[in-house]
């Protein structure tokens, strides 16, 4: 049983590694890490009245958040500039208009004084409303300026109480500004409605949503997100695709941004030398309300119009971003005159099937992010990338055959032992 379990685990690990090799090719020279400005993080904490609930490891949600913040502050990397903003911390009354303005900067974004920040956190008491939308707008202002990474980490135990300023629409507006700000969200003991709202906020900016029910989960996740802010920033280059290959811009290895209108097709060109491999991927984000059911298609086409390879993906409305990619190795070829073989022009066509919801503006187009990487093609037969999943399937077949033969031998031995027992 142990051998079979290990064999199954080995097969799954192998397939996962092979699939990851295709889905996430080697990193492109997608712009250069800037590293000029310090990464910035603004922790936005819900301090509304519901944070008094005692359902996180026997303590209140507020106590769990304070403990998590103290541990995070101790572990924050020196290079990260960190701030803390609250929502619902100061106004205990019933006036909605006043309650929906209740957001304040508890500790300013900048070089971290751990003792001062901990002292500020210790003063917090669950108080008022849950103005998530206004808090996000203010937090975006807290992180304004500089070209380092910017990240908001929103921690809340309840959905926004200040609509019609929809926090999901606020997140889309922040994403549309193109300032490179990511919003990650964490829901404390969340309801289904809260999970949907926080997921929508995160997805609008390419962030993540996490459901939290234990204090150590909260600490670990916030630590991960703060550490992630210290990763090098890659600055995408703005480009403008054409409506046909002949007039398309020629792209080198890098990360690019563009906008594509509904029902439009964008073309780009890449020069690939013999012995090189083109690896390309595209992501299209819905920064406004769209109809459910959509897809994205990327095709690699020769300059004469022959399709080489394609990548496609479909969505059903549960995420605001959809991505796909492709790979194309240009085979080696010998030139009769001994000259260096010329590069082949590969045309990349990107199409999406998003459609605007009723009453939503169709312009500008949806944001598109394109990654292009041209690398030396694998030269060794042992490189799985040279064959896609080919060698992986051969190995899987060998393992299956081995298991089948082992089963036959085991069955024969079992029958022989039973027959011997009966004889004696």
N, C-alpha and C positions, 0 to 999 in steps of 0.2 A: 504493500500500500504506500509506504514511504517512497519507494523507488518510482512508482507511478505518479505520485504527487510531485516529486522533484522533476520528473520528465515533463509533466504538463506545465509546471512553472517555467522550465527552461524554454519550452516551445513558445509560451506567451511572451517571455522576455525577449526572445529572438525576434518574434514578429513585431513587438512594440518598437524594438530598436530599428528594424528595417523600415517600418512605417515612419518613424520619426526622422530617419535619414532622408526620406522623400518629402515629407511635409515641411520640414524645417531645414533647408539646405544651409551650407556653410555661410556664415555671416557675410553680408555684402559690405563693400566699402561705401556704405550708405551715408554719405556726408562724413564729416570727421567729428569726433566728440569735442565739444567746445571747451568744457572745463573752465570757462572764464569766470563765471559767477557761481557762488555757492548754491547748492540745491536748497530749496525752501519747502517746508512742510507746515501746513496749518491744521492743527487738530481741532475739529469742530464738535463740541460735546453738548448733547441734549441735557439740560438741567431742569426740565419741566417737572411738574408735580408727580407724574407717573413714575419717575425714577426712584420714588420711595418704596416701590414694591419690593418685597423680600423674597425673591425667587431665583437668585443666582448663588448657589452653594451656601444657602442659609443666611445670606446677607442681602442688604438692599442693592439695587442696581447701581445706585450712586456710590456706595462703598466699594463695590467691585470695580467701577470705573476709576475711582481715586487710586485704588491699589495698583491697577493696571498702569495708570499714568505715571505713578511714582517709579515703577520698574522700567517703563519705557524711557523716562527722562534719564535714568541712570545709564541706559544702554545706547542712547542716541549718539551716533558718530560725531566726532568733533567738527567735521566739515559741514554738517547739516545745520542750516538756520531754521529753528523751530519756533512756532507760535501756538497759542491756544485761544480759541474763540468759543464763547458760550452762546446758547440760545435758550430763552426761558428761565434765566437765572435771577432776574431782578424784579419783575413785576408780578405780584401775587393777586392782582385784582381781576375783575370780570370784564373790563372794557376791552373789546376785541381789537379795536384800532390801536390802543396802546400796547396790548400784549403782543401784537404782530410786529412791533418795532423792537422787541426785547432781544437784542443780540449785541454783544459787546466783546471787545478784545481783552481777554483776561491777561494774556502775556504776549507782547508784541513779537512778530516774526523777526528773528535776528540771532546773533550769537547767544548760545544758551547758557544762562546762569541756573544751574540745576536747583540750587537751594531756593532761589527766588521763585522759580517756577513751581516747585513743590509747595511752597508756602501759599502761593496763589490758589493752587488746586485745593488745598486743605480748607479754604474758606467757603467752598461751594455748598449750597443747600438746595435741594429740589424745590422749585418755586412755582413757575407759571406755565405759559403757553409753549407751542412747538412751531415757531416760525422758521421752518427749514429753508424755504425759498429766499426770504430776506437774508438769512445767515449765509447762504451760499454766495449771494451777490456781494456781501461785505467781505467774505473770505477771499473771493477772487481779487478784490481790491487790496487786501492785505498782502497778496503775493505779486502785485503789479511791479513790472520793471525787471530788467536783467534777462539773460538768455540761459540761465541754469534751469534745471528741472523744477517744476512746480507741482505740488501735490496737496490736495485737500483730503483729509481723512475724516469722514462724517460718521459719528456714533450716535444712534438714536434708538429709543425704545417705542416710538409711536409715530404715526404718519403726521404729515403737516396739517396744522389747524388754521392756516392763513390763506387758503385758496380764495380768490382765483389766481393768485401768484403761484402757479403750479411749479413745484420744484423741479419736475422733470423738464418742463419747458425752459426753466432757468438754466439747467445744465446744458441743454441744447444750444441756448444762446451763448453760453460760455465757450462751448466747443466751436461754434461758428466763428468766433473771434480769431481763431487760429493762434492763440497765445501759448499753446503747448501745455495746458493745465489739465491734469488728470484728477478725477474725483473717485475715491474709493469709499465704499459705504459698509457699515457694520450694523446689523440689527440685533438689539438685545431682546432675547426671548420674543422673536417677531411673530406677528399675526400674518396671515396670507396677504392682506392688503398692504401692510408695511413692507413685506418682502417684495411685492410687485413695484412699489414706489421706489424703494432704495435700489432695486435692480435697474430700473429705468434710468435713474440718476447716474449710476455708475457706467452703464453701457453707452450713454450719450457721449461720454468723454473717453471711452476706452479703458475705464477703470474696472474694478471688481466689486462684487457684493459678497458678504460673508454673514451667515447666521451664527449668532453667538449665544450660548446658554450657560457657559462656565467662565469663571474669572481667568483661568490660565489660557483658555482659548482667546479671550480678548487681548491679553498681554502679548501672546505669541503673534497674533495677527497684526496688531498695531506695530510691533517691533519689525516684522517683515516689511511692512509698507514704508516705514521710516527708513529702513536700510535700503530699500529699493530706490528711494529718492536719491541716494548717493551714487547710483549707477551713472556712467557717462551718458551725456545727452547727445543724441544724434539729431542734427538739424536737417529737415527735408528741404529740397530745392523745389521751388515753384516752377511748373512747366505748363504748357498748353498744347494738348493733343490736337490733331487735325481730323477732318472728316474723311480723309483717305490717306493711304500709305504714302503716296508720292509727295505729299506736302507735310508729312509728319516730322517732328523734331527727332534728331538722332541722340539717343541717350547712352551714356556710359554707365558703368557700375555705380549705383547710388540709390538714394531714397528720394522720391519725388512726390509732389502733391499737385492735384488738379481738381477741377470741378466738372461734372458731367450731368447735363440736363436729362430730364425724363425722356425716354425714347431715343436718346442720342447714342452714337458710337464714336469712341475716341481711338485714334491710331497713333502709334509711336514706332520708331525704328531703332534697331540695335545691330551693330556690326559684330559678326562672330567669325573669327578665324578658324581654319581647319585645325582640329585638335583641341578646340575649346568647347565649353558647355555653357549654354544660356540657362540661367535659373531666374525665373520671374514670378512675382506674386502681386496680387492686387486686393485691396480692401475698400469697400464702399460703405459709407456710414449714412444713416438717415438722421439728419439733423433737424427734422421737422416731422409732423404726423404723416404717415404713409399708410396705404392700404396693406393688409396682411397678404402674404403670399408673394414672394419675389425671388430673384436669383441674380447671379453674376456669372458672366462668361468671359474667359480670356482665351484668345486664339493666337497661335504663332503661325504666320503665313509667309510664304516666299514672296519675293518681289513680283513674281508672275501670277500670284493669286492662289497658289496651291497650299491648302492647309497642311501643316506639319503635325501639330499636336494641339490639344486644347485642355483647359481645366475649367470646371464649373462647379457651382454650389447653389443650393436652394435654401430659402428661409421661410418661416411660417408666421413671422410677426413676434416671436418671443425674444428676439435680439435686434438691436439697431445697427449692427455691423455684420457684414458678410464678406468672406474672403475665399480666394482660390489661388492656385498657382500652377506652374508647368515647368518642365525641364526639356531642353533640346540639345543633344551633343552633335556638334558639327564634325563629321568623320574626317580623318586625315586623307589627303589626296596628293599625289605626285604630279608636279608640273613638268610637262614634256620638255620645256626649254630650260629647266633648272631654276627658273625664277621663283620667288616666294609666292605661294598661292594667294589669291586675293580673298578678302573677307566676304562672307555672304551677308546680304542685308536681310534680316529677319524683321518682319512687320508684326507688331503686337496690337491686336484689336481688343478693346475692352467694351463690353456691353452689359448693362444691368436692366432689370425689369421692375424696378421700383415704380410705383405710381402714386401721385399726390392724393391725399384724402380730400374730401369735399371742403372747399373754402380755403385750402392751403395754397400759398404761392408756389409756382413751379420754378421760379428763378430766385437766386442763382442756383446752379446745378448742385447736386449732392457732392460732398467732399470725397475725394478719391485719393488713396495713397498707393503708390506703385514702387515696388522694390525690384531693381535690376542687378543681377550679378553675373559677370562673365568670368569663368574660371577655366583653368586647364582641365580638359576632360580626363577621366581616369585612364591610366595606361596599363594598369595591372589587371589581369583577369580575376584576381582575388578581390578586387574592389566591387562590393555589391552595387554601388551606385552605377557601375557600368552596365548593369543588367536589370535595373529596377528591382523587382522582387524575385527575379528568376532563380538565383542561387538559393534564396530563402525557401522557395517552394520545393527545390530539389532536396534540400536538407530536411524539410518537413516530411517529404515523401519517404526518405530513407528512415527517419525516425518511426513513421507509421508502420513501414514494412518490418522494421526490427521488432516493434511491439507486437505485431501480428504473429511473427515467427516465434517470439518468446511465449506468446499465449498458447500456440500449438504445442510447443515442447512441454510447457507446464501442464497442459491438459493431458498429454500422453503420459507423463510421469505420474499424474494423479490417478489415471485409470490403471496404470501398471501397479501402483501401490495397493489400490483397492483389490485388484485381482489376486495379488500376492497374499493379502490379508485373508481373503476368502479361502484360498487354497490351504492356508495353515490353520 
